[in-house]
């Protein structure tokens, strides 16, 4: 898992399957989802973006509610999910994206 630190976002999501988690430290559902994401045993890249620290990026992607998950495959958004989801649902979404 990688925390976004202002790098070139497009290059970070350009290859393979990448799960981008837009979150905030004060958001309770984000914390619950963050715990689930930390426990995942998966081979995909996970990128966490703090919307308070990187509001310009959140604005660019029109992130209005958090948690907000964007699934990329080879640089393109293939799935966009808003809100908390349990571990089983998240794993299903990851498999769905991997099989696209």
Secondary structure, 3 states (H helix, E strand, C coil): CEECCCCCHHHHCCCCEEEEEEECCCCHHHHHHHHHHHHCCCCCEEEEEECCCCHHHHHHCCCCCCCEEEEEECCEEEEEEECCCCHHHHHHHHHHHHCC
